Amino acid sequence: MPRPTPFSTAIDRRAVLAGMGSAAALPLLAAAAGRASAAALAELALYGPPAGPSITLAHAAASGALASIADKVSFKVWRNPDEMRAGLTSGTMQAVVLPVQAAAGLYNRGFPLKLLNVMTKGLLYVISADTAVAGFADLKGRKLAVPFRNDTPDLVLARLLKHEKLTAGTDLTVETVGSPVEAIQMLLAGRVDAVLAPEPAISAAIIRAKGAGKTIARVIDIQKVWGEVSGGQPVLPQAGLALTNAFTGANPGAADALQEALEKVAAAVNAVPEKAAADAADALEMPAPVIAASVATSNLVAARASTMRAEIESMLTTLSDADPALIGGKLPDDGFYL
């Protein structure tokens, strides 16, 4: 049975053209009237996933770290790929963290965006209460839940199962659900044996289980396994901040200023996770202690995309080797990297 159309291919040419027009007509980051180009923007709206990179964005918005870039800074979490897709095509999201393979696919299909940075080097894990599970081979005959059909966790899982010569539906049951929280709830309720999900949902599950007198542990480090499959380092540059051409065109210099600020914020998040967690708790709808605990296993960075091109291309090549359409049929060219 063919796999459903991935998010990265779900925006057709009509939507791309509509997105170009909407993005130009709805600048979220507009320079205040009468100011020099180097002055602060009137408003900066950042969007991110229900996962680790949003800790950095939320802390950046709340801490005043971006005050020299914009008079008003806001941050919101997109809850699913459909919401993010709609925001991009309508032009209401112009600075958004999204899966790198989705950004590459959009770029290759003509959507006007570029990748500014990578905001995590990988934060996917498999967790289970079953101590017999130590690798993918141990999932035979078991049920595994994974969030977001055709988004990064699902696509990575499919590639790793192929490497392990395991077939979903035959060797194991894969339950694809709508969110990391839903996957975790299934595990805690005993409806599945394991979950593949991103941080901070992983830490939330471990802490919630402990409170209920149960033990759930990380049993597979997806980054480590990915390195074995790709023949490279245990790095999975799965998400990054993309900026639309409407933003970069209307606000010269803002991308560089934003990158410089986010590098400092990412370092601060890793140094003092408790403060960042307090800023991110409301947006991520998780307790601050859970978010703080997740930072150590989230591999949060704000690495310029151009400096991680080799790692990005390695990931895209491995992810799309059986289906190049996942990334638009080819690796993105120089223009993809800000």
NORVENBEL-V294073 format. One record per helix or strand of 3 or more residues. SS is the DSSP state (alpha for helix, beta for strand). FROM is the first residue (numbers start at 1). LEN is the number of residues. Records with the same first field share a line. If there is no record, write none. Layout:
BEGIN
SS = FROM-LEN / FROM-LEN
END
This chain:
BEGIN
alpha = 7-3 / 13-13 / 53-11 / 81-10 / 100-9 / 136-4 / 152-12 / 180-9 / 201-11 / 222-9 / 245-6 / 254-18 / 273-12 / 288-10 / 305-15 / 324-4 / 334-3
beta = 41-8 / 70-8 / 95-5 / 113-3 / 117-4 / 124-5 / 143-5 / 172-6 / 194-5 / 217-5 / 239-6 / 300-5
END
